């Protein structure tokens, strides 16, 4: 019985970690290239809504997941145009897109489902009739691919170069804007995939269901020192903390106090690690090409 409870707790922790891990890995791509993507919160929310709507109207779970990824890419593309092409402030752009996504999902939820707060119930991944959770395997694969891409490939070298010294990268013939665009779009795709997982896991879209996960994913990336493996470890820590809060819901402790614990943990860990974490030198700085 104890072993069964332990296995259940571990699986629950891994399930909760997924919507932190995917956008956090996406943030690594974006910030390694020098673009801060605070819009991950809105990307998660948009991905969840698009996945729920796509699944409900098509009846196909895989199509719904694809819709979630596409929605994430579209939001990240807007962020790219604003910050890379027009060189606007990246923090302001990200916050504006989060607000935009919050309002947009409520608007279309009302149109498509007759309610601005939640969608109709949709099928989850269990309908694929697989003996394992495909998202867990996908996350492990994406983590391995991300580490390999960033540290072992030419693209990864160029991505890190434009994030550290875009002037030097430009002088070597690297198209700084193109590389940054690719990094941000990949972050959007992964964030949208994380949102799709939220919708599939909860069998519906709920207003504001991202619930700060995009911000915590960014914090996890910072704690992980902009390294995919470090970000994954930090996400697992937050998943573990949230899993513990679920275990204590029936303990008599006020629910509000329990729900705030993951965010308190975020502040505590950031306070301990932020001074030791050095971002890419050009992170958050728009690049002006000199003629």
C-alpha positions in Angstrom: 0.0 0.0 0.0 2.8 2.4 0.9 4.6 1.6 -2.3 1.5 2.3 -4.3 1.1 5.7 -2.5 4.7 6.5 -3.3 4.3 5.7 -7.0 1.1 7.7 -7.2 2.9 10.7 -5.5 5.8 10.5 -8.0 3.5 10.3 -11.0 1.5 13.2 -9.7 4.7 15.3 -9.2 5.8 14.5 -12.8 2.3 15.4 -14.1 2.4 18.7 -12.3 5.9 19.5 -13.5 5.1 19.2 -17.2 3.4 22.7 -17.6 6.4 24.2 -15.8 9.1 22.3 -17.7 8.0 22.9 -21.3 7.8 26.7 -21.1 10.9 26.8 -19.0 12.8 25.0 -21.7 11.3 27.4 -24.2 12.6 30.3 -22.1 16.1 28.9 -22.4 15.9 29.1 -26.2 14.6 32.6 -26.1 16.9 34.1 -23.5 20.0 32.3 -24.8 19.4 34.3 -27.9 19.0 37.6 -25.9 15.2 37.9 -25.8 13.3 37.9 -22.5 9.9 36.2 -23.1 7.7 37.1 -20.2 4.8 36.4 -22.6 5.1 32.7 -21.7 2.1 33.1 -19.3 -0.1 34.3 -22.1 1.4 31.6 -24.4 0.4 28.9 -21.9 -3.1 30.3 -21.6 -3.5 30.6 -25.4 -2.2 27.2 -26.0 -4.6 25.7 -23.5 -7.6 27.4 -25.0 -6.6 26.6 -28.6 -6.1 22.9 -27.6 -9.4 22.7 -25.9 -11.3 24.4 -28.8 -9.4 22.3 -31.4 -10.1 19.1 -29.6 -13.8 19.9 -29.0 -14.6 20.9 -32.5 -12.5 18.3 -34.3 -12.9 15.4 -31.9 -9.2 14.7 -32.3 -6.8 15.0 -29.4 -3.7 15.2 -31.6 -5.3 18.0 -33.7 -6.1 19.8 -30.5 -2.5 19.6 -29.3 -1.3 20.9 -32.7 -3.7 23.9 -32.3 -2.1 24.6 -28.9 1.4 24.6 -30.4 0.3 26.9 -33.3 -1.4 29.3 -30.8 1.9 29.5 -28.8 3.9 30.1 -32.0 1.5 33.0 -33.1 1.8 34.8 -29.7 5.6 34.4 -29.7 5.7 35.7 -33.3 3.9 38.8 -32.2 6.4 39.2 -29.4 9.3 38.7 -31.8 8.0 41.4 -34.2 7.5 43.9 -31.4 10.8 43.3 -29.7 13.2 42.2 -32.4 12.0 44.1 -35.5 10.6 47.2 -33.8 13.0 46.9 -30.8 10.4 47.7 -28.2 10.9 47.0 -24.5 10.8 43.2 -24.0 9.3 43.2 -20.5 6.5 45.6 -21.5 5.7 43.6 -24.7 5.5 40.4 -22.7 3.2 41.8 -20.0 1.0 43.4 -22.7 0.7 40.0 -24.5 -0.2 38.3 -21.2 -3.0 40.7 -20.7 -4.0 40.4 -24.3 -4.1 36.6 -24.1 -6.2 36.8 -20.9 -8.8 38.9 -22.6 -8.7 37.1 -25.9 -9.3 33.7 -24.4 -12.3 34.9 -22.4 -13.7 36.6 -25.5 -13.4 33.5 -27.7 -14.5 31.2 -24.9 -17.7 33.1 -24.7 -18.2 32.9 -28.5 -17.3 29.2 -28.9 -18.6 27.7 -25.7 -21.2 30.2 -24.5 -19.3 30.9 -21.3 -16.4 33.2 -20.6 -15.1 31.1 -17.7 -14.8 27.6 -19.0 -15.1 25.3 -22.1 -17.1 22.2 -22.6 -15.5 19.0 -21.4 -13.0 17.5 -23.8 -11.3 14.1 -24.1 -7.9 13.7 -22.6 -4.8 11.7 -23.6 -6.3 8.5 -22.3 -8.4 8.3 -25.4 -5.2 7.4 -27.3 -5.3 4.1 -25.5 -1.5 4.0 -24.8 0.1 2.2 -21.8 2.1 5.2 -20.9 1.8 9.0 -20.7 3.2 10.3 -24.0 3.8 13.8 -22.6 6.3 12.4 -20.1 8.3 10.8 -22.8 8.0 13.9 -25.0 9.3 16.1 -22.1 12.4 13.8 -21.6 13.0 13.9 -25.3 12.6 17.6 -25.6 15.0 18.1 -22.6 17.7 15.9 -24.3 17.2 17.6 -27.6 17.3 21.1 -26.1 20.6 20.4 -24.3 22.1 18.9 -27.5 20.8 21.7 -29.7 22.2 24.5 -27.5 25.6 23.0 -26.6 26.4 20.6 -29.4 25.2 22.2 -32.6 26.1 25.1 -34.9 22.6 26.6 -34.3 23.2 26.5 -30.5 26.6 28.1 -30.9 25.0 30.9 -33.0 22.1 31.3 -30.5 24.5 31.7 -27.6 26.7 34.0 -29.6 23.8 36.5 -30.4 22.8 36.3 -26.7 26.3 37.1 -25.5 27.7 39.5 -28.1 25.4 40.2 -31.0 27.9 42.7 -32.5 30.6 40.1 -32.7 28.1 37.5 -34.1 27.0 40.0 -36.7 30.6 40.7 -37.8 31.0 37.0 -38.5 28.0 37.0 -40.8 25.4 35.6 -38.4 21.9 37.1 -39.0 21.2 38.2 -35.4 17.5 38.9 -36.0 16.8 35.6 -37.7 18.5 33.6 -34.9 16.6 35.5 -32.3 13.3 35.0 -34.1 13.9 31.2 -34.2 14.7 31.1 -30.5 11.5 33.0 -29.5 9.3 31.0 -31.9 10.7 27.7 -30.4 9.9 29.1 -26.9 6.3 29.8 -28.1 5.9 26.3 -29.5 7.0 24.7 -26.3 4.9 27.1 -24.2 1.9 26.2 -26.4 2.6 22.5 -25.9 2.6 23.1 -22.2 -0.8 24.8 -22.4 -2.1 21.9 -24.5 -1.1 19.6 -21.7 -3.0 21.7 -19.1 -6.2 21.5 -21.2 -5.8 17.7 -21.8 -4.9 17.0 -18.2 -7.9 19.0 -16.9 -10.2 17.9 -19.7 -11.3 21.5 -20.4 -10.2 25.1 -20.6 -10.8 27.3 -17.6 -10.4 31.0 -17.5 -6.9 31.9 -16.2 -5.9 28.3 -15.9 -2.2 29.1 -16.5 -2.3 30.5 -12.9 1.2 32.0 -12.9 2.9 28.9 -14.3 4.6 31.0 -17.1 6.2 33.2 -14.5 7.3 30.3 -12.4 8.8 28.7 -15.5 10.8 31.8 -16.1 11.9 31.7 -12.4 12.9 28.1 -12.8 15.0 28.9 -15.8 16.8 31.6 -13.9 17.4 29.3 -10.9 18.7 26.8 -13.4 21.2 29.4 -14.6 19.9 29.4 -18.2 20.8 25.7 -18.5 18.2 23.2 -19.7 19.2 20.6 -17.1 19.2 23.2 -14.3 15.8 24.5 -15.4 14.4 21.0 -15.4 15.6 20.4 -11.9 14.1 23.6 -10.7 10.8 22.8 -12.4 10.8 19.4 -10.7 11.3 21.2 -7.4 8.2 23.4 -8.0 6.2 20.4 -9.2 7.1 18.6 -5.9 6.1 21.6 -3.9 2.7 21.8 -5.6 2.2 18.1 -5.2 2.8 18.5 -1.5 0.2 21.2 -1.3 -2.4 18.8 -2.8 -1.5 16.3 -0.2 -2.2 18.8 2.6 -5.6 20.0 1.3 -7.5 17.9 3.7 -5.2 18.6 6.7 -7.3 21.3 8.2 -4.8 24.0 7.1 -6.5 27.0 5.4 -6.7 26.4 1.6 -5.4 29.8 0.8 -2.2 29.3 2.8 -1.6 25.9 1.1 -2.1 27.4 -2.4 0.4 30.2 -1.8 3.2 27.8 -0.8 4.6 27.2 -4.4 4.9 31.0 -4.9 6.5 31.5 -1.5 9.0 28.8 -2.5 9.7 30.7 -5.7 10.6 33.8 -3.8 12.8 32.0 -1.3 14.7 30.1 -4.0 15.1 33.2 -6.2 16.4 35.1 -3.3 19.0 32.4 -2.7 20.0 31.9 -6.3 19.4 35.1 -8.3 22.7 36.7 -7.2 24.7 33.7 -8.4 23.0 33.5 -11.8 24.5 35.4 -14.6 22.2 35.8 -17.7 23.6 36.1 -21.3 25.3 39.5 -21.6 22.9 40.9 -24.2 19.7 39.3 -22.7 16.9 41.8 -22.9 18.8 44.3 -25.0 17.5 45.0 -28.5 20.2 44.9 -31.2 20.8 47.9 -33.4 22.8 46.9 -36.5 25.5 49.4 -37.2 26.0 50.4 -40.9 
